[in-house]
Amino acid sequence: MKKRTRKLLLRKYTAILLLSVLSQLYLYLNDWLFGYGLNNIGYILNYLLYTASEKLAASVMLLCLIIPDAIYWIRGTQPGRGAEK
């Protein structure tokens, strides 16, 4: 069960990483095509998480994504799906 759980988690984070890289490439390509230059993304990122509350909310959401998966990785099991049956 440990191998299967860890394999699923690796596939999940591989897919997330691939989609994030493709999204970044899409943003850079569109900025380049419309003439904003490749430095425009860096300029926009300065205003993405501007206040402390936005930074805190983003951090909490990121932790809610990572912490359960870290627990599943260490234990090697995921919760059962008995309630769905």
PLY file of the C-alpha trace (Angstrom):
ply
format ascii 1.0
element vertex 85
property float x
property float y
property float z
element edge 84
property int vertex1
property int vertex2
end_header
0.00 0.00 0.00
2.88 2.38 0.73
4.26 2.11 -2.79
0.87 2.72 -4.36
0.12 5.74 -2.16
3.53 7.26 -2.76
3.25 6.64 -6.50
-0.11 8.43 -6.58
1.29 11.38 -4.64
4.28 11.63 -6.98
1.94 11.59 -9.98
-0.21 14.30 -8.37
2.69 16.66 -7.73
4.25 15.91 -11.12
0.99 16.95 -12.78
0.78 20.10 -10.65
4.39 21.02 -11.50
3.86 20.37 -15.22
0.70 22.50 -15.32
2.38 25.34 -13.44
5.35 25.34 -15.83
3.03 25.33 -18.85
1.00 28.18 -17.34
4.11 30.27 -16.80
5.29 29.62 -20.34
1.85 30.64 -21.63
2.01 33.92 -19.70
5.51 34.73 -20.95
4.58 33.83 -24.53
1.50 36.08 -24.47
3.45 38.98 -22.98
6.10 38.55 -25.63
3.54 38.30 -28.46
1.66 41.43 -27.37
4.83 43.46 -26.96
4.97 43.90 -23.18
8.40 42.33 -22.92
9.58 39.43 -20.82
10.03 41.59 -17.69
6.31 42.31 -17.40
5.59 39.17 -15.36
8.13 40.21 -12.73
6.51 43.64 -12.57
3.05 42.11 -12.10
4.27 39.66 -9.42
5.23 42.61 -7.19
1.51 43.36 -6.80
0.21 39.77 -6.59
0.41 39.24 -2.82
0.46 42.83 -1.66
-0.98 42.81 1.88
-0.14 40.66 4.89
-3.62 39.12 4.90
-3.21 37.96 1.29
0.17 36.44 2.12
-1.28 34.70 5.19
-4.24 33.32 3.24
-1.96 32.02 0.47
0.33 30.38 3.04
-2.58 28.68 4.83
-3.99 27.35 1.55
-0.57 26.03 0.54
-0.15 24.29 3.90
-3.63 22.75 3.57
-2.49 21.26 0.28
0.87 19.93 1.45
0.40 18.78 5.08
-2.16 15.99 4.47
-0.09 14.63 1.60
3.04 14.66 3.76
1.17 12.64 6.39
0.00 10.15 3.75
3.56 9.93 2.41
4.98 9.10 5.84
2.23 6.67 6.88
1.81 5.12 3.45
-1.98 4.93 3.75
-4.87 7.12 2.80
-8.24 7.35 4.54
-10.80 4.75 3.54
-13.77 5.42 1.31
-16.31 3.39 3.23
-18.78 6.28 3.45
-19.06 6.44 -0.35
-20.31 2.89 -0.69
0 1
1 2
2 3
3 4
4 5
5 6
6 7
7 8
8 9
9 10
10 11
11 12
12 13
13 14
14 15
15 16
16 17
17 18
18 19
19 20
20 21
21 22
22 23
23 24
24 25
25 26
26 27
27 28
28 29
29 30
30 31
31 32
32 33
33 34
34 35
35 36
36 37
37 38
38 39
39 40
40 41
41 42
42 43
43 44
44 45
45 46
46 47
47 48
48 49
49 50
50 51
51 52
52 53
53 54
54 55
55 56
56 57
57 58
58 59
59 60
60 61
61 62
62 63
63 64
64 65
65 66
66 67
67 68
68 69
69 70
70 71
71 72
72 73
73 74
74 75
75 76
76 77
77 78
78 79
79 80
80 81
81 82
82 83
83 84
